[in-house]
């Protein structure tokens, strides 16, 4: 018989705070793919145009001498200039594309496209459906670009606006659908990781170009100050001047990269700027051009930058050989390293050519890298650097590894899981 203290146990009171009913998912509307994909592209263009219009209107509020319709037309031309169509300022046509604005529009397009396509059925974006969505979204963006060309007074260039809008729209919308598009492509194992290696090389080139640009601005700080004082902007004008130069920051980095590679750049007709020799005449009245060195021959510190191509290729080649799967085969390491260096050079040359353009007429024509020199120097130096890094990596590590696959084969799911099977386990006493 239990003792009294054993019978007097504290009472436990159980209270129910909430009754959990079986979970019922709220049905969400699933809209047709075709109109939503077209709307995603057109809405992406509209949001980007509104951002550019806001920047132009900020300048218009400080000096309202320009009629409002003219200001809105100019905003449309600035938006079109990011698609390679240039902009007309008075009687002067500026063909120098602001690649910073282009990058911003790509980011906007990616974000808007992803948000809009969430309203479609998930199964519509599987398989070849994602290709349909990609093409329709790019087409919607291109149609919006043609409309902007017409309403902004550039109707004769509507055809080029379709082309430029299709390219930017395809890149931005493809970025939004990159995960699903990648599942449709099967690359050979030898190419695995080469994309990341090329990105590593491009990142190294960008870092060196940014360092060169910073050094140039620090050495030419007096010239930068004189140009800014000659412009005499007010508070809003000063911020707009900074914003304008930031929109061209990728162009400036591409020019600096061409300078470090020894290909040089032109800052106007008859001018040439390189580590070896600088011959520059009248420069545009833009503060950042104060970073252009004084005319004359280069010095030992500038000659050292000529090794940048080999160094950048080495970064890409080392990354490619570090990401490889097959072990012990020197030719494969060499091919991957050289391929990564060459791929980096292709991206650098492409950006350099896209960064060229005119800021006006006469001496302000053909600003940017010298195409022939860039095509000659960048691929050779970067390919050699990538191959050299791959060989060094193999001597240090690869030759000591057994031949064969370094990793066990793995399987990945190409498409997102649509449903999960649940199993209920009843727990009881034995």
URVEN-V108141 format. One record per run of one state. SS is the DSSP state (A for helix, B for strand, O for the rest). FROM is the first residue (numbers start at 1). LEN is the number of residues. If there is no record, write none. Layout:
# URVEN-V108141
SS:FROM:LEN / SS:FROM:LEN
This chain:
# URVEN-V108141
O:1:3 / A:4:4 / O:8:23 / B:31:1 / O:32:1 / A:33:30 / O:63:5 / A:68:14 / O:82:5 / B:87:3 / O:90:2 / B:92:3 / O:95:4 / A:99:21 / B:120:1 / O:121:1 / A:122:4 / O:126:3 / A:129:23 / O:152:3 / A:155:22 / O:177:1 / A:178:5 / O:183:6 / A:189:3 / O:192:2 / A:194:26 / O:220:1 / A:221:11 / O:232:3 / A:235:13 / O:248:1 / A:249:13 / O:262:3 / B:265:2 / O:267:5 / B:272:2 / O:274:3 / B:277:3 / O:280:7 / A:287:5 / O:292:4 / B:296:2 / O:298:2 / A:300:23 / O:323:3 / B:326:2 / O:328:2 / A:330:25 / O:355:2 / B:357:1 / O:358:4 / A:362:3 / O:365:2 / B:367:3 / O:370:1 / A:371:26 / O:397:1 / A:398:3 / O:401:3 / B:404:2 / O:406:25
